[in-house]
Amino acid sequence: MGAMSPAADSVAGRTSAPALDRTARGPRHPALVRVTHWLLALSFLALLVTGLEILLSHPRFYWGETGNVNMRPLFKLPVPSSRDTVPTGYGYVLPDQNGWSRYLHFEAAWFAVLTGLVYFAFGLFQGHFWRNLVPTAADLSAKRLAKTVANHLRFRRPGEEEAWSYNVVQRLTYLLVVFVLFPLIVWTGLALSPTVEGAFPAAVAVLGGRQSARTLHFFVTILLVLFVLVHIFMVYRAGFRKRVGAMITGRASQSQEKA
Amino acid sequence: MSGISRRKLITTGLATAAGASGLAVAGKLAARYGLIPPDSGVLYGAGETLTYAAQRVLTRHSMAREFSRAEISKEPFANEVAPLGAEFQRLQQGSFAEWRLVVDGMVARPRSFSVAEIKSYPRRSQITFVACEEGWSYIAEWIGTPLSHILDAAGALPQVRYIVYRSFQPDWWESIDMSDALHPQTFVAYGMNGGDLPIGFGGPLRLRVPRQLGYKSVKYITRLTATDDLKHFGKGLGSASPEGGYAWYAGI
């Protein structure tokens, strides 16, 4: 694997830089991708922690327009609550953290959305999406797909060419996160704003109603958390210091992946 | 220092200066158009200001979503309030005939209104949801008279920018900007689902602000104060909510 050309993934002619001349090659990750990656990681952490705090004030989920403790929930989480009005079965009530959690949740959401917009613009206009995320036709062949998936399932360490280019499973996963999960988490979150619901009622109605939007917001959060966990695990498998280093400095190491 | 890095330094410096002055101009403009919330100076005030400004610019005249009669919640819910005390009980026993809503501040004719007087004003109803910041919600029909009608009756002055409103419960007071105060769906509500407004839901009088979360719809309102500046109310953050760590604007 280590001897394979780094350009192996650019069969269809989509290659970012002169593949063989390493000195002429740009950074592994463009500076804008590196900066937005860490800003989004930071916002995600803030959104997750504050989101969980807000959730604790009513750890029950409903489907439809309305839901409250007088109504049957779709499901409830087996956790204590920060409000004494919620029957949880626990004999105690957690401290109320909603105030600062809500403030920080929305501030971090602005941060994430604005950073995301910069990333989107860069991805579209600088060719990042097309060059680095959209899989090549060869990548999407059944054989290639099966092999990449099998490599993942066997937890096989990636070869050197993958230090320079995303494999097809990575590409599809990142596309899913960027074009499906991220827009969905923003949409379901905005759907919880009474003012936004007033201005764009259809955006809430098509989700099934206000409480459905809240439940979907939770489900999409779970998918994003799963993504982050697998992502971190994969980075660890591929060589944590090297890969994290590449996302910070832009420099990918050449043949020390096994180190 | 090489020429390139000097040039870089100059461009970066210019860009920073342009950015900073751009921000300063944006801040001035935002303040002039009433896009800065009174709690913009708190720890997370930047995000709060963005939310308030964005929602005011994009949705200033939007209506709260209304529902059909069939969608009214059969099982509404209201958070319990602290005991209202002997004086409230006395007023309740008198069917709230002695309840008064005082309107003062920047109005031409400061005065008070009885519940019966308010009921004699144009009667409006809306079927809207109450959503608590905790996450739960219900839909109900709200009956009342638009707050704008009460403000007209007292002769609110043109320079008024906020309405501060107080509850019978002394530690619950709020304020809204004129976009919400003059909004046709902002009611002084006295009825719910065809009947009187139950005490648990804020009777005899509750301010309904349907474009914001439930905590802006203060129960048991006793006083409205028209003002052009919130600095002199409480700690100057606009309402009791920011003093307790919650955002003044609850449109999200």
Interface residues (C-beta under 8 A of the other chain):
Chain A: I54 L55 S57 H58 R60 E65 T66 G67 N68 V69 N70 M71 R83 T85 N98 G99 W100 R102 Y103 L104 F106 E107 A108 A109 W110 F111 L190 L192 S193 P194 T195 V196 E197 G198 A199 P201 V204 R210 Q211 R214
Chain B: V42 L43 Y44 A46 G47 E48 L50 T51 Q55 L58 T59 S62 M63 A64 R65 F67 E71 S73 E75 P76 F77 N79 E80 F129 A131 C132 E133 E134 G135 W136 S137 Y138 I139 P210 R211 Q212 L213 G244 G245 Y246 A247 A250 G251 I252
